[in-house]
Amino acid sequence: MRRLIGFLIVLAVLAGIGVAVILAVKPAFAEAWFPGAYADHHRELVKERFTVLAGHVVRGEVDQCVPFADPEFVKANGTNLTKALFAPYLFWAKLGRLGEADVRIDRITVGPDRKTAEVEYSLRHGGGWHAQKQPMKWLRAGGQWYLGG
């Protein structure tokens, strides 16, 4: 009986090591096998990208916003059009005298394919928080999250 228990323990350890090696070598398997964990991971990545982008917007750094746009859009339409699309955000941030502390993420929803996400956010002005009507849509390309969609 002891040998059987010992054998089962060794087998379980080896199986665990095998799964760990597979997940390390092929992260796509991990994402497929544990989608909930990866949704949280992607939610955190989108949050980081949104926060950095919001900082550039409130500081009026339009050139720094371009790398956050969908690379396919930038490639197809050029940097100048991409900057022009960020201009209204920069204008309203300046007009409202918004700082980084005046932008708040309310919810991030990652799509079931973990290639799209929506960020619902609010802006603080006039003494209170105001939820924005349209969420920002993000997409994942080449392992990175970009504003687009």
C-alpha positions in Angstrom: 0.0 0.0 0.0 2.9 2.4 0.8 4.4 1.7 -2.6 1.2 2.5 -4.3 0.8 5.8 -2.4 4.4 6.6 -3.1 3.9 5.9 -6.8 0.8 8.0 -7.0 2.6 10.9 -5.3 5.5 10.7 -7.7 3.1 10.4 -10.6 1.2 13.5 -9.4 4.4 15.5 -9.1 5.6 14.5 -12.5 2.2 15.4 -14.0 2.4 18.8 -12.3 5.8 19.4 -13.7 4.7 18.3 -17.1 1.8 20.7 -17.1 4.0 23.5 -15.8 6.5 22.9 -18.6 3.8 22.8 -21.3 2.3 26.1 -19.9 5.7 27.7 -19.8 6.6 26.6 -23.4 3.2 27.3 -24.9 1.5 30.2 -23.1 -1.4 30.0 -25.5 -2.4 26.7 -23.8 -2.5 28.4 -20.5 -4.7 31.1 -21.8 -7.0 28.5 -23.4 -7.1 26.4 -20.2 -7.5 29.2 -17.7 -9.4 32.0 -19.5 -10.6 33.6 -16.3 -7.1 34.1 -15.0 -6.0 35.6 -18.3 -9.1 37.9 -18.5 -7.8 39.5 -15.2 -4.3 39.7 -16.7 -5.6 41.5 -19.8 -7.8 43.7 -17.7 -4.8 44.9 -15.8 -2.8 45.5 -19.0 -5.6 47.6 -20.5 -5.9 49.5 -17.2 -2.1 50.3 -17.4 -2.3 51.4 -21.1 -5.5 53.5 -20.4 -3.8 55.2 -17.4 -0.7 56.1 -19.4 -2.7 57.3 -22.3 -4.9 59.4 -20.1 -1.8 61.0 -18.6 -0.6 62.0 -22.1 -4.1 63.4 -23.0 -4.4 65.6 -19.9 -0.9 66.9 -20.4 -1.6 67.7 -24.1 1.0 65.4 -25.4 -0.6 64.5 -28.8 2.6 62.9 -30.2 2.8 60.6 -27.2 -0.8 59.4 -27.9 -0.1 58.0 -31.4 1.6 54.8 -30.2 -1.6 53.9 -28.3 -3.7 53.9 -31.5 -4.3 50.7 -33.5 -1.1 50.3 -35.6 -3.1 49.2 -38.6 -5.1 52.4 -38.5 -2.0 54.5 -38.2 -0.4 52.6 -41.0 -3.4 53.0 -43.3 -4.2 56.6 -42.4 -1.0 58.2 -41.3 0.2 59.9 -38.1 -1.4 63.3 -38.9 -4.9 61.9 -39.1 -4.3 59.8 -36.0 -3.2 63.0 -34.1 -6.3 64.8 -35.4 -8.5 62.1 -33.9 -6.9 62.6 -30.5 -7.4 66.4 -30.7 -10.9 66.5 -29.3 -9.8 64.6 -26.2 -6.9 67.0 -25.7 -9.1 70.0 -26.2 -11.7 68.9 -23.7 -9.1 67.9 -21.2 -7.5 71.4 -21.5 -10.8 73.2 -21.4 -11.9 71.3 -18.3 -8.5 71.7 -16.7 -8.3 68.0 -16.1 -5.4 66.3 -14.4 -4.6 62.7 -14.1 -6.5 62.5 -10.9 -9.6 63.6 -12.7 -9.9 60.5 -14.9 -11.3 57.3 -13.3 -11.8 53.9 -14.7 -15.3 52.6 -13.8 -15.1 49.2 -15.4 -13.0 47.2 -17.9 -14.7 44.5 -19.9 -12.5 42.1 -21.7 -14.1 40.2 -24.6 -14.4 36.4 -24.5 -11.6 36.1 -27.1 -9.4 38.4 -25.0 -8.6 40.4 -28.2 -11.1 43.3 -27.5 -11.9 45.3 -24.4 -14.1 48.2 -23.4 -13.2 50.8 -20.8 -16.0 52.7 -19.1 -14.6 55.8 -17.5 -15.6 59.0 -15.7 -14.2 62.5 -15.6 -14.3 64.8 -12.6 -15.3 68.3 -13.3 -17.7 70.8 -11.9 -17.4 69.2 -8.4 -18.4 65.7 -9.4 -17.7 62.6 -11.4 -19.4 62.3 -14.8 -19.6 58.9 -16.6 -18.8 59.2 -20.2 -21.5 58.0 -22.6 -19.3 55.9 -24.9 -16.7 53.5 -23.6 -13.2 53.5 -25.1 -12.8 50.4 -27.3 -9.4 48.6 -27.2 -8.0 45.8 -29.3 -5.1 43.5 -28.8 -2.6 43.2 -31.7 0.8 41.6 -31.6 0.5 41.0 -27.8 -0.2 44.7 -27.0 -3.4 46.7 -26.3 -4.3 49.6 -28.6 -7.1 52.1 -28.7 -9.3 51.3 -31.7 -12.2 49.3 -32.9 
